[in-house]
């Protein structure tokens, strides 16, 4: 059953893609530029604010309950720009008083001045990219900070009054061992974040790490799997609930914005390469900062693609996204929403249960186990084949 906000308005998430970085990490394939020209920053700000102004009237029946500034490195872009964008959102959209408002930050660009300004503007959640506690590994992957800066950044975040802190970590990094990964987890737990995201290193074609992977001491698949399972167990014992494949949180501290992606919620994205799922359509903005700025300025085309998503395709997405979550999927909801039989899927899930890869709760929901999460791509592919046969 969908949740509705005040006056029966539909909840909406807003994502702002800030494409600026101090430097490019060796593993990153997200769209970003290292251009430090402040005139370009100003042009981007002008474009995003005007884009938001144009989009607001298209969503009169929506209540914005999450706002997320990602990148790139929003903290490198600065507080003034982020504050101006947030003000534009508040002016153009109906924003809930208790909206979750997040910004991503790198430890090297966290200052007291930035934090105080953003806190005063209404930002209430920080996502800090720490990755690991080993300075040598941080250098290898092109991170612009040392671990001591991460510790200092957390202290500053707490001092200013932020009570919702998420940290990003990575495993399978060059030279990282199972033992050093466990040490990283224990060190980060001492920082007492409310939320931790643990991502396995993925070698993306076109990145420096992909090109030179043979020169790095990278963990194999079995070692990465061990690292993942250690993280699940260590964080569980520390009081963190795994609510998604890569995400863990203290009670009541899930990422409300990211849950929209995994549960089929609606969201609008602004900035180059940002994606949206709104009013039954999915669309993506061009992966070109200059093209985006010019397109907004001249009333030109800034969308790379737009498509109406067929109902049956939504059914496949339901399987893929819900099985990323520890809450899993509800057979009754599936059948009512998509008018498809769940029994063929359940027969497969029973087999996965026998292999220790899936489990069923007392109320009938199906979810993957931590071992199942490791094989989620294969499991979901099998289920999608079954779904296709039952829907044809």
Secondary structure, DSSP 8 states (H G I E B T S, - for coil): ---B-GGG-EEEEEEEEE-B-SS--TT--S--B----HHHHHHHHHHHHHHHHHHHGGGTTEEEEEEEEEES-HHHH-HHHHHHHHHHHHHHS-EEEEEEEEEEEEGGG--HHHHHHHHHHT--EEEEEEE-S-HHHHHHTT-S--HHHHHHHHHHHHHHT---EEEEEEES-TT--HHHHHHHHHHHHTT--SEEEEEE----TTSHHHHTGGGS----HHHHHHHHHHHHHHHHHTT-EEEETTEEESTT---HHHHHHHHT--EEEESTT-EEEETTEEEEE-S-HHHHHHHHHHT---EEEEEE--HHHHHHHHHHHHTTBTT-B-HHHHHHHH---SHHHHHHHHHHHHTTSEEE-TTS-EEE-HHHHHTHHHHHHHHHHHHHHHH-
